[in-house]
Amino acid sequence: MSTGLKDFERMIPTLRVKLVEMALFYLSDKVEAEDVAQETLLKLWLIRHKLQADKGVGPIASTI
């Protein structure tokens, strides 16, 4: 089962915060960290049909 629009929309706020925090750890620049998080969310959106809702996207998101 692929991740649907509703599933993806539900996970964005939490995932975005986690991505910004992770990027901020490495970059030490909040604006750059937010850009990286946005790019990662865009890439996840583009491959959403391959994602499985029951598996979570955190591990995949951290590798993009």
Residue, then its C-alpha position, 0 to 999 in steps of 0.5 A: m500500500s503506497t502512501g496516499l495524499k492524506d497520509f503524507e499531509r498528516m506526517i509533514p508537520t512532524l517530519r519537517v520539524k525532525l528534518v530541520e533539527m537534523a539539518l541544523f545539527y550538521l549545518s548550524d544555519k537555520v535558514e539552510a536547515e529549513d531549505v534542506a528540509q523543504e528539499t527533502l520533503l519535495k523529494l519525498w513527495l515525488i516518490r510518495h507512490k513508492l512509500q509505504a504508510d505502515k513503514g514510516v518515512g523517517p529512515i528514508a527521509s534521513t538518507i535523502 
